[in-house]
Amino acid sequence: MFNITNYSDHPTRIGYTIFKFYEKQRAEYFEELLKKDNIWFESSVEKEKLIYFFGIRKGDLKKTMNANYLVSAKFRKKIIPNIYFRWGIITLAITIIILAIIGAIVKT
């Protein structure tokens, strides 16, 4: 089955979840957050494809998911990186909404 998340159930150990990262910086930051929250984990690196794996107990899954979200938030890229284009789209959207409201008021 197709999985778009970076975690899944461990294939051989029932009480564990596997998190995987494809970038060293993300993996290091994730490990740092796990250590900060005192979450026990196992880790390994697949050398051929450079995939960093972390095995986490399912009892710690809620705190681990929070760490996973923090990793995604720290390394995310902006959808529209150009600040002028971004503000142009926001201005256009607000203008359209204002015109729609004015049109609804004038029609009634």
Biopython code that builds the backbone (N, CA, C, O; Angstrom):
import numpy as np
from Bio.PDB.StructureBuilder import StructureBuilder

atoms = [
    (1, "MET", "N", (0.834, -1.177, 0.000)),
    (1, "MET", "CA", (0.000, 0.000, 0.000)),
    (1, "MET", "C", (0.884, 1.248, 0.000)),
    (1, "MET", "O", (1.984, 1.233, 0.553)),
    (2, "PHE", "N", (0.416, 2.297, -0.603)),
    (2, "PHE", "CA", (1.162, 3.546, -0.728)),
    (2, "PHE", "C", (1.075, 4.333, 0.577)),
    (2, "PHE", "O", (-0.019, 4.558, 1.095)),
    (3, "ASN", "N", (2.218, 4.752, 1.107)),
    (3, "ASN", "CA", (2.267, 5.476, 2.372)),
    (3, "ASN", "C", (2.973, 6.811, 2.158)),
    (3, "ASN", "O", (4.143, 6.841, 1.775)),
    (4, "ILE", "N", (2.266, 7.919, 2.405)),
    (4, "ILE", "CA", (2.879, 9.236, 2.192)),
    (4, "ILE", "C", (3.478, 9.810, 3.471)),
    (4, "ILE", "O", (4.081, 10.882, 3.430)),
    (5, "THR", "N", (3.331, 9.134, 4.594)),
    (5, "THR", "CA", (3.922, 9.602, 5.840)),
    (5, "THR", "C", (5.319, 9.006, 5.997)),
    (5, "THR", "O", (5.706, 8.110, 5.247)),
    (6, "ASN", "N", (6.055, 9.495, 6.952)),
    (6, "ASN", "CA", (7.393, 8.967, 7.177)),
    (6, "ASN", "C", (7.433, 7.966, 8.334)),
    (6, "ASN", "O", (8.495, 7.736, 8.913)),
    (7, "TYR", "N", (6.303, 7.377, 8.670)),
    (7, "TYR", "CA", (6.271, 6.375, 9.724)),
    (7, "TYR", "C", (5.304, 5.247, 9.354)),
    (7, "TYR", "O", (4.374, 5.435, 8.570)),
    (8, "SER", "N", (5.548, 4.083, 9.933)),
    (8, "SER", "CA", (4.690, 2.920, 9.716)),
    (8, "SER", "C", (4.933, 1.930, 10.844)),
    (8, "SER", "O", (5.901, 2.060, 11.594)),
    (9, "ASP", "N", (4.062, 0.948, 10.961)),
    (9, "ASP", "CA", (4.247, -0.091, 11.966)),
    (9, "ASP", "C", (5.504, -0.886, 11.645)),
    (9, "ASP", "O", (5.853, -1.091, 10.482)),
    (10, "HIS", "N", (6.170, -1.327, 12.696)),
    (10, "HIS", "CA", (7.384, -2.131, 12.517)),
    (10, "HIS", "C", (6.984, -3.461, 11.878)),
    (10, "HIS", "O", (6.010, -4.074, 12.315)),
    (11, "PRO", "N", (7.697, -3.917, 10.870)),
    (11, "PRO", "CA", (7.298, -5.139, 10.175)),
    (11, "PRO", "C", (7.444, -6.417, 11.004)),
    (11, "PRO", "O", (6.745, -7.395, 10.737)),
    (12, "THR", "N", (8.337, -6.436, 12.004)),
    (12, "THR", "CA", (8.538, -7.669, 12.767)),
    (12, "THR", "C", (8.245, -7.537, 14.260)),
    (12, "THR", "O", (7.964, -8.541, 14.914)),
    (13, "ARG", "N", (8.304, -6.336, 14.810)),
    (13, "ARG", "CA", (8.043, -6.120, 16.237)),
    (13, "ARG", "C", (6.717, -5.391, 16.387)),
    (13, "ARG", "O", (6.589, -4.237, 15.980)),
    (14, "ILE", "N", (5.741, -6.057, 16.966)),
    (14, "ILE", "CA", (4.361, -5.564, 16.999)),
    (14, "ILE", "C", (4.202, -4.254, 17.771)),
    (14, "ILE", "O", (3.429, -3.400, 17.339)),
    (15, "GLY", "N", (4.881, -4.063, 18.865)),
    (15, "GLY", "CA", (4.683, -2.878, 19.704)),
    (15, "GLY", "C", (5.502, -1.666, 19.306)),
    (15, "GLY", "O", (5.671, -0.751, 20.111)),
    (16, "TYR", "N", (6.015, -1.637, 18.084)),
    (16, "TYR", "CA", (6.898, -0.560, 17.682)),
    (16, "TYR", "C", (6.443, 0.104, 16.382)),
    (16, "TYR", "O", (5.777, -0.505, 15.545)),
    (17, "THR", "N", (6.822, 1.361, 16.245)),
    (17, "THR", "CA", (6.581, 2.134, 15.028)),
    (17, "THR", "C", (7.934, 2.583, 14.485)),
    (17, "THR", "O", (8.833, 2.936, 15.249)),
    (18, "ILE", "N", (8.071, 2.568, 13.169)),
    (18, "ILE", "CA", (9.310, 2.977, 12.512)),
    (18, "ILE", "C", (9.123, 4.364, 11.894)),
    (18, "ILE", "O", (8.154, 4.605, 11.174)),
    (19, "PHE", "N", (10.048, 5.264, 12.178)),
    (19, "PHE", "CA", (10.097, 6.571, 11.531)),
    (19, "PHE", "C", (11.313, 6.572, 10.621)),
    (19, "PHE", "O", (12.373, 6.066, 10.991)),
    (20, "LYS", "N", (11.162, 7.143, 9.428)),
    (20, "LYS", "CA", (12.308, 7.171, 8.519)),
    (20, "LYS", "C", (12.499, 8.575, 7.956)),
    (20, "LYS", "O", (11.542, 9.303, 7.691)),
    (21, "PHE", "N", (13.772, 8.928, 7.785)),
    (21, "PHE", "CA", (14.153, 10.230, 7.259)),
    (21, "PHE", "C", (15.182, 10.028, 6.157)),
    (21, "PHE", "O", (16.014, 9.124, 6.231)),
    (22, "TYR", "N", (15.120, 10.866, 5.145)),
    (22, "TYR", "CA", (16.016, 10.753, 4.002)),
    (22, "TYR", "C", (17.112, 11.813, 4.019)),
    (22, "TYR", "O", (17.984, 11.815, 3.150)),
    (23, "GLU", "N", (17.076, 12.708, 4.991)),
    (23, "GLU", "CA", (18.082, 13.753, 5.114)),
    (23, "GLU", "C", (18.729, 13.671, 6.492)),
    (23, "GLU", "O", (18.048, 13.495, 7.502)),
    (24, "LYS", "N", (20.036, 13.801, 6.518)),
    (24, "LYS", "CA", (20.787, 13.663, 7.767)),
    (24, "LYS", "C", (20.393, 14.733, 8.780)),
    (24, "LYS", "O", (20.269, 14.435, 9.969)),
    (25, "GLN", "N", (20.194, 15.977, 8.330)),
    (25, "GLN", "CA", (19.840, 17.062, 9.254)),
    (25, "GLN", "C", (18.519, 16.786, 9.954)),
    (25, "GLN", "O", (18.386, 17.011, 11.157)),
    (26, "ARG", "N", (17.543, 16.296, 9.196)),
    (26, "ARG", "CA", (16.243, 15.983, 9.794)),
    (26, "ARG", "C", (16.376, 14.857, 10.811)),
    (26, "ARG", "O", (15.787, 14.913, 11.891)),
    (27, "ALA", "N", (17.144, 13.847, 10.465)),
    (27, "ALA", "CA", (17.333, 12.707, 11.367)),
    (27, "ALA", "C", (18.040, 13.135, 12.653)),
    (27, "ALA", "O", (17.661, 12.712, 13.745)),
    (28, "GLU", "N", (19.053, 13.963, 12.522)),
    (28, "GLU", "CA", (19.776, 14.435, 13.702)),
    (28, "GLU", "C", (18.884, 15.285, 14.604)),
    (28, "GLU", "O", (18.944, 15.168, 15.828)),
    (29, "TYR", "N", (18.059, 16.139, 14.001)),
    (29, "TYR", "CA", (17.163, 16.981, 14.798)),
    (29, "TYR", "C", (16.100, 16.117, 15.485)),
    (29, "TYR", "O", (15.756, 16.359, 16.642)),
    (30, "PHE", "N", (15.583, 15.114, 14.774)),
    (30, "PHE", "CA", (14.600, 14.194, 15.349)),
    (30, "PHE", "C", (15.214, 13.455, 16.543)),
    (30, "PHE", "O", (14.579, 13.324, 17.589)),
    (31, "GLU", "N", (16.431, 12.981, 16.383)),
    (31, "GLU", "CA", (17.114, 12.283, 17.471)),
    (31, "GLU", "C", (17.317, 13.214, 18.669)),
    (31, "GLU", "O", (17.142, 12.803, 19.816)),
    (32, "GLU", "N", (17.683, 14.450, 18.400)),
    (32, "GLU", "CA", (17.865, 15.440, 19.467)),
    (32, "GLU", "C", (16.560, 15.656, 20.240)),
    (32, "GLU", "O", (16.572, 15.731, 21.469)),
    (33, "LEU", "N", (15.442, 15.754, 19.525)),
    (33, "LEU", "CA", (14.145, 15.953, 20.186)),
    (33, "LEU", "C", (13.746, 14.727, 21.010)),
    (33, "LEU", "O", (13.186, 14.859, 22.098)),
    (34, "LEU", "N", (14.037, 13.533, 20.483)),
    (34, "LEU", "CA", (13.718, 12.311, 21.229)),
    (34, "LEU", "C", (14.516, 12.252, 22.531)),
    (34, "LEU", "O", (13.973, 11.911, 23.582)),
    (35, "LYS", "N", (15.793, 12.582, 22.458)),
    (35, "LYS", "CA", (16.628, 12.569, 23.660)),
    (35, "LYS", "C", (16.157, 13.631, 24.655)),
    (35, "LYS", "O", (16.163, 13.396, 25.863)),
    (36, "LYS", "N", (15.754, 14.787, 24.152)),
    (36, "LYS", "CA", (15.274, 15.871, 25.018)),
    (36, "LYS", "C", (14.015, 15.450, 25.777)),
    (36, "LYS", "O", (13.846, 15.799, 26.945)),
    (37, "ASP", "N", (13.124, 14.692, 25.107)),
    (37, "ASP", "CA", (11.881, 14.230, 25.732)),
    (37, "ASP", "C", (12.038, 12.890, 26.454)),
    (37, "ASP", "O", (11.049, 12.315, 26.909)),
    (38, "ASN", "N", (13.271, 12.389, 26.561)),
    (38, "ASN", "CA", (13.547, 11.095, 27.210)),
    (38, "ASN", "C", (12.730, 9.955, 26.614)),
    (38, "ASN", "O", (12.167, 9.135, 27.340)),
    (39, "ILE", "N", (12.672, 9.912, 25.300)),
    (39, "ILE", "CA", (11.960, 8.846, 24.596)),
    (39, "ILE", "C", (12.984, 7.807, 24.158)),
    (39, "ILE", "O", (13.954, 8.122, 23.468)),
    (40, "TRP", "N", (12.752, 6.566, 24.571)),
    (40, "TRP", "CA", (13.647, 5.484, 24.195)),
    (40, "TRP", "C", (13.453, 5.163, 22.719)),
    (40, "TRP", "O", (12.326, 5.154, 22.224)),
    (41, "PHE", "N", (14.548, 4.901, 22.020)),
    (41, "PHE", "CA", (14.460, 4.572, 20.601)),
    (41, "PHE", "C", (15.648, 3.729, 20.170)),
    (41, "PHE", "O", (16.693, 3.711, 20.821)),
    (42, "GLU", "N", (15.462, 3.038, 19.067)),
    (42, "GLU", "CA", (16.545, 2.346, 18.380)),
    (42, "GLU", "C", (16.723, 3.049, 17.049)),
    (42, "GLU", "O", (15.749, 3.514, 16.457)),
    (43, "SER", "N", (17.948, 3.131, 16.574)),
    (43, "SER", "CA", (18.156, 3.773, 15.285)),
    (43, "SER", "C", (19.130, 2.968, 14.442)),
    (43, "SER", "O", (19.976, 2.237, 14.957)),
    (44, "SER", "N", (18.988, 3.120, 13.142)),
    (44, "SER", "CA", (19.920, 2.507, 12.210)),
    (44, "SER", "C", (19.903, 3.303, 10.913)),
    (44, "SER", "O", (18.976, 4.066, 10.637)),
    (45, "VAL", "N", (20.954, 3.104, 10.126)),
    (45, "VAL", "CA", (21.087, 3.810, 8.857)),
    (45, "VAL", "C", (21.284, 2.772, 7.764)),
    (45, "VAL", "O", (22.140, 1.893, 7.865)),
    (46, "GLU", "N", (20.480, 2.891, 6.725)),
    (46, "GLU", "CA", (20.680, 2.042, 5.550)),
    (46, "GLU", "C", (21.670, 2.769, 4.649)),
    (46, "GLU", "O", (21.339, 3.787, 4.040)),
    (47, "LYS", "N", (22.857, 2.251, 4.573)),
    (47, "LYS", "CA", (23.959, 2.945, 3.893)),
    (47, "LYS", "C", (23.734, 3.100, 2.390)),
    (47, "LYS", "O", (24.114, 4.119, 1.815)),
    (48, "GLU", "N", (23.128, 2.116, 1.752)),
    (48, "GLU", "CA", (22.971, 2.150, 0.293)),
    (48, "GLU", "C", (22.089, 3.308, -0.168)),
    (48, "GLU", "O", (22.430, 4.013, -1.118)),
    (49, "LYS", "N", (20.962, 3.503, 0.501)),
    (49, "LYS", "CA", (20.014, 4.539, 0.085)),
    (49, "LYS", "C", (20.025, 5.753, 1.002)),
    (49, "LYS", "O", (19.277, 6.705, 0.777)),
    (50, "LEU", "N", (20.863, 5.732, 2.031)),
    (50, "LEU", "CA", (20.919, 6.782, 3.047)),
    (50, "LEU", "C", (19.540, 7.090, 3.632)),
    (50, "LEU", "O", (19.025, 8.202, 3.519)),
    (51, "ILE", "N", (18.970, 6.077, 4.254)),
    (51, "ILE", "CA", (17.703, 6.233, 4.970)),
    (51, "ILE", "C", (17.998, 6.035, 6.444)),
    (51, "ILE", "O", (18.641, 5.060, 6.833)),
    (52, "TYR", "N", (17.525, 6.965, 7.264)),
    (52, "TYR", "CA", (17.731, 6.921, 8.702)),
    (52, "TYR", "C", (16.446, 6.402, 9.350)),
    (52, "TYR", "O", (15.382, 7.001, 9.191)),
    (53, "PHE", "N", (16.546, 5.283, 10.083)),
    (53, "PHE", "CA", (15.393, 4.654, 10.713)),
    (53, "PHE", "C", (15.445, 4.839, 12.221)),
    (53, "PHE", "O", (16.511, 4.788, 12.834)),
    (54, "PHE", "N", (14.262, 5.057, 12.813)),
    (54, "PHE", "CA", (14.129, 5.144, 14.261)),
    (54, "PHE", "C", (12.976, 4.244, 14.678)),
    (54, "PHE", "O", (11.862, 4.384, 14.173)),
    (55, "GLY", "N", (13.237, 3.326, 15.590)),
    (55, "GLY", "CA", (12.197, 2.461, 16.140)),
    (55, "GLY", "C", (11.733, 3.009, 17.472)),
    (55, "GLY", "O", (12.538, 3.208, 18.382)),
    (56, "ILE", "N", (10.436, 3.253, 17.592)),
    (56, "ILE", "CA", (9.853, 3.871, 18.785)),
    (56, "ILE", "C", (8.768, 2.956, 19.338)),
    (56, "ILE", "O", (8.004, 2.367, 18.573)),
    (57, "ARG", "N", (8.694, 2.833, 20.666)),
    (57, "ARG", "CA", (7.601, 2.069, 21.268)),
    (57, "ARG", "C", (6.281, 2.800, 21.062)),
    (57, "ARG", "O", (6.227, 4.029, 21.119)),
    (58, "LYS", "N", (5.222, 2.039, 20.822)),
    (58, "LYS", "CA", (3.914, 2.659, 20.563)),
    (58, "LYS", "C", (3.381, 3.434, 21.761)),
    (58, "LYS", "O", (2.537, 4.313, 21.593)),
    (59, "GLY", "N", (3.851, 3.130, 22.957)),
    (59, "GLY", "CA", (3.446, 3.885, 24.145)),
    (59, "GLY", "C", (3.936, 5.327, 24.108)),
    (59, "GLY", "O", (3.339, 6.211, 24.723)),
    (60, "ASP", "N", (5.022, 5.556, 23.387)),
    (60, "ASP", "CA", (5.585, 6.899, 23.268)),
    (60, "ASP", "C", (5.184, 7.586, 21.969)),
    (60, "ASP", "O", (5.750, 8.618, 21.611)),
    (61, "LEU", "N", (4.222, 7.026, 21.273)),
    (61, "LEU", "CA", (3.882, 7.511, 19.936)),
    (61, "LEU", "C", (3.373, 8.950, 19.934)),
    (61, "LEU", "O", (3.696, 9.714, 19.025)),
    (62, "LYS", "N", (2.583, 9.331, 20.936)),
    (62, "LYS", "CA", (2.032, 10.690, 20.957)),
    (62, "LYS", "C", (3.141, 11.740, 21.068)),
    (62, "LYS", "O", (3.139, 12.725, 20.329)),
    (63, "LYS", "N", (4.088, 11.532, 21.991)),
    (63, "LYS", "CA", (5.195, 12.481, 22.132)),
    (63, "LYS", "C", (6.108, 12.441, 20.901)),
    (63, "LYS", "O", (6.660, 13.461, 20.490)),
    (64, "THR", "N", (6.253, 11.260, 20.329)),
    (64, "THR", "CA", (7.105, 11.119, 19.146)),
    (64, "THR", "C", (6.491, 11.815, 17.943)),
    (64, "THR", "O", (7.206, 12.420, 17.144)),
    (65, "MET", "N", (5.178, 11.736, 17.807)),
    (65, "MET", "CA", (4.503, 12.423, 16.700)),
    (65, "MET", "C", (4.701, 13.932, 16.823)),
    (65, "MET", "O", (4.871, 14.620, 15.816)),
    (66, "ASN", "N", (4.681, 14.443, 18.040)),
    (66, "ASN", "CA", (4.930, 15.872, 18.249)),
    (66, "ASN", "C", (6.338, 16.229, 17.778)),
    (66, "ASN", "O", (6.526, 17.248, 17.113)),
    (67, "ALA", "N", (7.318, 15.411, 18.111)),
    (67, "ALA", "CA", (8.694, 15.643, 17.652)),
    (67, "ALA", "C", (8.772, 15.570, 16.130)),
    (67, "ALA", "O", (9.479, 16.358, 15.503)),
    (68, "ASN", "N", (8.049, 14.631, 15.542)),
    (68, "ASN", "CA", (8.035, 14.490, 14.088)),
    (68, "ASN", "C", (7.453, 15.738, 13.420)),
    (68, "ASN", "O", (7.959, 16.187, 12.391)),
    (69, "TYR", "N", (6.396, 16.293, 14.004)),
    (69, "TYR", "CA", (5.803, 17.527, 13.469)),
    (69, "TYR", "C", (6.776, 18.702, 13.600)),
    (69, "TYR", "O", (6.857, 19.550, 12.711)),
    (70, "LEU", "N", (7.507, 18.747, 14.708)),
    (70, "LEU", "CA", (8.480, 19.824, 14.892)),
    (70, "LEU", "C", (9.608, 19.745, 13.861)),
    (70, "LEU", "O", (10.098, 20.770, 13.388)),
    (71, "VAL", "N", (10.010, 18.529, 13.519)),
    (71, "VAL", "CA", (11.027, 18.355, 12.473)),
    (71, "VAL", "C", (10.489, 18.869, 11.143)),
    (71, "VAL", "O", (11.183, 19.591, 10.427)),
    (72, "SER", "N", (9.254, 18.499, 10.813)),
    (72, "SER", "CA", (8.652, 18.957, 9.558)),
    (72, "SER", "C", (8.516, 20.472, 9.537)),
    (72, "SER", "O", (8.745, 21.108, 8.508)),
    (73, "ALA", "N", (8.142, 21.047, 10.671)),
    (73, "ALA", "CA", (7.968, 22.499, 10.732)),
    (73, "ALA", "C", (9.304, 23.232, 10.581)),
    (73, "ALA", "O", (9.372, 24.271, 9.924)),
    (74, "LYS", "N", (10.352, 22.697, 11.182)),
    (74, "LYS", "CA", (11.645, 23.383, 11.121)),
    (74, "LYS", "C", (12.224, 23.381, 9.709)),
    (74, "LYS", "O", (12.858, 24.354, 9.299)),
    (75, "PHE", "N", (12.014, 22.306, 8.970)),
    (75, "PHE", "CA", (12.653, 22.163, 7.665)),
    (75, "PHE", "C", (11.699, 22.395, 6.487)),
    (75, "PHE", "O", (12.049, 22.114, 5.341)),
    (76, "ARG", "N", (10.517, 22.899, 6.764)),
    (76, "ARG", "CA", (9.571, 23.114, 5.662)),
    (76, "ARG", "C", (9.989, 24.299, 4.812)),
    (76, "ARG", "O", (10.670, 25.216, 5.271)),
    (77, "LYS", "N", (9.563, 24.252, 3.566)),
    (77, "LYS", "CA", (9.816, 25.369, 2.662)),
    (77, "LYS", "C", (8.494, 26.103, 2.450)),
    (77, "LYS", "O", (7.425, 25.496, 2.515)),
    (78, "LYS", "N", (8.567, 27.384, 2.202)),
    (78, "LYS", "CA", (7.351, 28.163, 1.965)),
    (78, "LYS", "C", (6.755, 27.778, 0.616)),
    (78, "LYS", "O", (7.481, 27.499, -0.339)),
    (79, "ILE", "N", (5.434, 27.767, 0.549)),
    (79, "ILE", "CA", (4.757, 27.401, -0.691)),
    (79, "ILE", "C", (5.076, 28.416, -1.781)),
    (79, "ILE", "O", (5.357, 28.045, -2.921)),
    (80, "ILE", "N", (5.030, 29.687, -1.428)),
    (80, "ILE", "CA", (5.370, 30.756, -2.374)),
    (80, "ILE", "C", (6.575, 31.493, -1.784)),
    (80, "ILE", "O", (6.407, 32.352, -0.919)),
    (81, "PRO", "N", (7.786, 31.167, -2.241)),
    (81, "PRO", "CA", (8.985, 31.729, -1.610)),
    (81, "PRO", "C", (9.199, 33.225, -1.854)),
    (81, "PRO", "O", (9.806, 33.897, -1.019)),
    (82, "ASN", "N", (8.718, 33.759, -2.972)),
    (82, "ASN", "CA", (8.908, 35.171, -3.283)),
    (82, "ASN", "C", (7.924, 36.006, -2.480)),
    (82, "ASN", "O", (6.714, 35.826, -2.619)),
    (83, "ILE", "N", (8.413, 36.918, -1.642)),
    (83, "ILE", "CA", (7.561, 37.692, -0.738)),
    (83, "ILE", "C", (6.594, 38.610, -1.492)),
    (83, "ILE", "O", (5.457, 38.791, -1.057)),
    (84, "TYR", "N", (7.027, 39.187, -2.605)),
    (84, "TYR", "CA", (6.157, 40.092, -3.357)),
    (84, "TYR", "C", (5.016, 39.329, -4.034)),
    (84, "TYR", "O", (3.872, 39.784, -4.043)),
    (85, "PHE", "N", (5.336, 38.180, -4.591)),
    (85, "PHE", "CA", (4.309, 37.354, -5.225)),
    (85, "PHE", "C", (3.319, 36.843, -4.176)),
    (85, "PHE", "O", (2.113, 36.798, -4.420)),
    (86, "ARG", "N", (3.840, 36.460, -3.008)),
    (86, "ARG", "CA", (2.990, 35.975, -1.917)),
    (86, "ARG", "C", (1.999, 37.046, -1.493)),
    (86, "ARG", "O", (0.803, 36.777, -1.383)),
    (87, "TRP", "N", (2.493, 38.276, -1.249)),
    (87, "TRP", "CA", (1.606, 39.366, -0.828)),
    (87, "TRP", "C", (0.672, 39.789, -1.956)),
    (87, "TRP", "O", (-0.441, 40.247, -1.698)),
    (88, "GLY", "N", (1.111, 39.641, -3.198)),
    (88, "GLY", "CA", (0.234, 39.921, -4.335)),
    (88, "GLY", "C", (-0.958, 38.984, -4.368)),
    (88, "GLY", "O", (-2.084, 39.412, -4.621)),
    (89, "ILE", "N", (-0.715, 37.711, -4.116)),
    (89, "ILE", "CA", (-1.809, 36.728, -4.094)),
    (89, "ILE", "C", (-2.747, 36.999, -2.920)),
    (89, "ILE", "O", (-3.965, 36.904, -3.068)),
    (90, "ILE", "N", (-2.194, 37.333, -1.765)),
    (90, "ILE", "CA", (-3.041, 37.646, -0.605)),
    (90, "ILE", "C", (-3.894, 38.878, -0.895)),
    (90, "ILE", "O", (-5.086, 38.890, -0.587)),
    (91, "THR", "N", (-3.302, 39.901, -1.478)),
    (91, "THR", "CA", (-4.041, 41.121, -1.823)),
    (91, "THR", "C", (-5.138, 40.814, -2.843)),
    (91, "THR", "O", (-6.262, 41.299, -2.711)),
    (92, "LEU", "N", (-4.820, 40.022, -3.842)),
    (92, "LEU", "CA", (-5.814, 39.637, -4.849)),
    (92, "LEU", "C", (-6.981, 38.881, -4.213)),
    (92, "LEU", "O", (-8.139, 39.146, -4.536)),
    (93, "ALA", "N", (-6.689, 37.956, -3.325)),
    (93, "ALA", "CA", (-7.743, 37.181, -2.663)),
    (93, "ALA", "C", (-8.634, 38.079, -1.810)),
    (93, "ALA", "O", (-9.857, 37.942, -1.831)),
    (94, "ILE", "N", (-8.027, 38.995, -1.062)),
    (94, "ILE", "CA", (-8.811, 39.914, -0.223)),
    (94, "ILE", "C", (-9.678, 40.822, -1.099)),
    (94, "ILE", "O", (-10.830, 41.092, -0.761)),
    (95, "THR", "N", (-9.130, 41.290, -2.217)),
    (95, "THR", "CA", (-9.892, 42.135, -3.140)),
    (95, "THR", "C", (-11.090, 41.392, -3.698)),
    (95, "THR", "O", (-12.186, 41.949, -3.768)),
    (96, "ILE", "N", (-10.901, 40.163, -4.091)),
    (96, "ILE", "CA", (-12.007, 39.354, -4.629)),
    (96, "ILE", "C", (-13.081, 39.151, -3.573)),
    (96, "ILE", "O", (-14.271, 39.241, -3.875)),
    (97, "ILE", "N", (-12.672, 38.878, -2.331)),
    (97, "ILE", "CA", (-13.652, 38.688, -1.249)),
    (97, "ILE", "C", (-14.424, 39.975, -0.997)),
    (97, "ILE", "O", (-15.642, 39.940, -0.820)),
    (98, "ILE", "N", (-13.730, 41.117, -0.976)),
    (98, "ILE", "CA", (-14.406, 42.412, -0.748)),
    (98, "ILE", "C", (-15.382, 42.704, -1.885)),
    (98, "ILE", "O", (-16.501, 43.149, -1.633)),
    (99, "LEU", "N", (-14.978, 42.461, -3.130)),
    (99, "LEU", "CA", (-15.878, 42.687, -4.275)),
    (99, "LEU", "C", (-17.100, 41.762, -4.207)),
    (99, "LEU", "O", (-18.212, 42.163, -4.551)),
    (100, "ALA", "N", (-16.880, 40.534, -3.762)),
    (100, "ALA", "CA", (-18.016, 39.606, -3.636)),
    (100, "ALA", "C", (-19.002, 40.083, -2.567)),
    (100, "ALA", "O", (-20.215, 39.998, -2.754)),
    (101, "ILE", "N", (-18.481, 40.576, -1.463)),
    (101, "ILE", "CA", (-19.350, 41.093, -0.393)),
    (101, "ILE", "C", (-20.103, 42.330, -0.868)),
    (101, "ILE", "O", (-21.303, 42.464, -0.627)),
    (102, "ILE", "N", (-19.388, 43.243, -1.551)),
    (102, "ILE", "CA", (-20.045, 44.453, -2.082)),
    (102, "ILE", "C", (-21.119, 44.062, -3.099)),
    (102, "ILE", "O", (-22.210, 44.632, -3.103)),
    (103, "GLY", "N", (-20.814, 43.101, -3.948)),
    (103, "GLY", "CA", (-21.807, 42.640, -4.930)),
    (103, "GLY", "C", (-23.038, 42.044, -4.270)),
    (103, "GLY", "O", (-24.158, 42.268, -4.727)),
    (104, "ALA", "N", (-22.836, 41.279, -3.188)),
    (104, "ALA", "CA", (-23.968, 40.685, -2.482)),
    (104, "ALA", "C", (-24.812, 41.763, -1.802)),
    (104, "ALA", "O", (-26.038, 41.653, -1.769)),
    (105, "ILE", "N", (-24.177, 42.796, -1.265)),
    (105, "ILE", "CA", (-24.908, 43.870, -0.579)),
    (105, "ILE", "C", (-25.681, 44.712, -1.604)),
    (105, "ILE", "O", (-26.842, 45.044, -1.368)),
    (106, "VAL", "N", (-25.066, 45.055, -2.718)),
    (106, "VAL", "CA", (-25.719, 45.899, -3.729)),
    (106, "VAL", "C", (-26.879, 45.159, -4.369)),
    (106, "VAL", "O", (-27.889, 45.781, -4.701)),
    (107, "LYS", "N", (-26.767, 43.859, -4.552)),
    (107, "LYS", "CA", (-27.824, 43.062, -5.186)),
    (107, "LYS", "C", (-29.081, 43.028, -4.334)),
    (107, "LYS", "O", (-30.179, 42.973, -4.887)),
    (108, "THR", "N", (-28.970, 43.059, -3.029)),
    (108, "THR", "CA", (-30.154, 42.970, -2.151)),
    (108, "THR", "C", (-30.767, 44.278, -1.850)),
    (108, "THR", "O", (-31.762, 44.343, -1.128)),
]
sb = StructureBuilder()
sb.init_structure("model")
sb.init_model(0)
sb.init_chain("A")
sb.init_seg("    ")
for serial, (resi, resn, name, xyz) in enumerate(atoms, 1):
    if name == "N":
        sb.init_residue(resn, " ", resi, " ")
    sb.init_atom(name, np.array(xyz, "f"), 0.0, 1.0, " ", f" {name:<3s}", serial, name[0])
structure = sb.get_structure()
